[in-house]
């Protein structure tokens, strides 16, 4: 829910845009992130760091698990591509907002999860080599189609 938003205000949603948009976002977020739990997806235990107890990961909020998943793919890319110079060896995502704004992390994840040698994978590769943020973002959108 949204604090201070009543059912009557939803009937008149155009006059209460902020509260209505917050409710829609909360519902969307819940639907997208709700299933991200190790109890529902045991394969997520593969994201545990060396020596880490899976019970620790099970306590993470869905956003934290998603961050771990993104960084897992970034580490995989950096380990598999030591010759690349575009992504710093220490590159990590620490939040799901500002750190994704330049589309670099998204391009890396798509590069790692898309079938290799597919048109989408080629678009992700092009996005990684893009010279500007807008070109990279366009390449990520193309790869994600």
N, C-alpha and C positions, 0 to 999 in steps of 0.2 A: 504494500500500500504506500500511500504518500500522506505524510502528516498534514492535517488540515484540509484534505480533499474529501468532500462529501459526495454521496451518490447524486444529490441534486445538482452539484457543480458539474458533474460529468454530463448531465443532460444538456447543460449550457456550456459545452466544452470550448467553443470559440472565445468565450469571455474568460476562460480559465486555462489558457494555453500552457502556461508553465507547469501547473500541477498535472494537467492531462499528459503532457509530454513526459514528465517524470514518471508517471504511472506506466505509460507505454514502454519507456526504457527499462523500468524495473521488471516488467513482465518479460520483455525480450531477453534481458540479461539472465533472468532466472531460467528461461527455457533453453538458452544457449549454454550456460555454464552449469546448470543443475546436474546434468549427467556426468560431469567431470569429477568422478570420485573413484578411488582405487577399488572400493567395494563393488561398484558397478562395472568397472573396466580394469580387471586385474592386470592387463598388459601394461598399464601405466606404472606398475612396479619396476619395469625396465628402466625407468627414469631415475631410479635411485643411484646416488653417487657411490663410488667404490667404498665398501664397508658400511654404508648407510643402512639402517634397519628400515624395512618397508613400512613399519608402523609409524615412523616419523612422517613419511610422505602421506600416509593415510589421514594424518591430522591437518594437512594443508588445506587452505581454502581453494576453491576451484581456480581462482585467478593465479594463485601461487603455483598450482600444478601446471596451468597453461604456460606460465613463465618458464617453468622447468622444462617443459616440452619444447618451447621455442629455443631456449638456450642449448638443449640437447642437440637440436638440429644445427645450430650455429657451430657448436664444438665439432660435430661430425663433418661439417663443410670445411672448417679450418684444418682439421686433421687430414682430410682427404685432398686438400688443395694447398699444400705448403708453398707452392710457387706463386699463388695469387698475391697481389700487393694492394688490392682495393679495400680489403677488409682488415683492420688491425687485428693482430693475434689475440688481443685482450678484449675484443668486441663482445659485449653481453647486453641483453635487454633486462632492465630492472623494473620497468613498468609497461603497462599495455596502452599507454597514451603517447607521450612525447617520444619515447624510444622507437615507436613504429612510424612516426610522422614522415621520415625520409624514405620509407619503403625498403630500406636495405635489409632489415631483418625479415621482412615478408618475402623479398626476393630470394633470400637464402633458404628459408623454409620451403618455398615452392620448388626451388632447385633440388632440395633433398627429398621431397615427398612425391614429386611428379614422376611418371614413368620416363626413364632416360630415353633420349633420342626421339621423343614425341614433339609435336609442334608446341605444346604447352611448355615442355621442358626447355626447348629452344628459346621461347619467349622469356622464360625465367633467366636463362643464361644471358640473354641480351639485356635484361633489366639489371643484372649484376654488373655489366660492363657499361651501363649508361653514364653519360657525363654530367647529367643534371638530375636533381630530385624529381622534377616533373616527368622526364623521360623514364626514370626508374619506375615511378608510380604507374605510368601508362603501360610499361612492360609487365608489371605485376598484375594489373587488371587484365591484360591480354592473356597472360599465363593462367589466370584463375577462371577464365571463361569456359 
